[in-house]
Amino acid sequence: MNPEQWLAQYDETLQRTAASAQKAEKALREVGGSATSADGDVTVRVSAAGVTTDLVLRPGVRELEPEQLARVILEVTRQAQRDAGARVVAAMEELVGDSSALDVVKSFLPQGYSGDAADGPVAAKPRAKRSDDDYFDNPPEVVH
């Protein structure tokens, strides 16, 4: 292959990659999630990143104790985040298929959404117990 052909193919590859990146960016900007409590009194909308973008409280919430209302808001927010995660996975799956790139996307989703039927939070792995001597002989790395 001569250098001009190689350069033309390389340029084509770069253009396809740039187009895919723009398509992914657009898809993720438009994706979000929402959820409403069972009684319909609390609705939460979140962005693709799981950030709350809207919170609607209807008159029925006045009957709830503050702690109970807080729990309802947090649970509905988690449901909206899982909904956003499912939508992000669906949008990215169309672009990259079932690939390692999709696995990376899933690893950054809120609430540990895995993109499959087990859409609840992923349990944290327990830390290995270390003796004090081992800790001070080999302290953990602190990254800022």
Buried (B, 14 or more C-beta within 10 A) or exposed (E): EEEEEEEEEEEEEEEEEEEEEEEBEEBBEEBBBBBBBEEEBBBBBBBBBBEEBEBBBEEEBEEBEEEEBEEBBEBBBBBBBBBBBBBBBEBBBEBBEEEEEBEEBBEEBBBBBBBEEEBEEEEEEEEEEEEEEEEEEEEEEEEE
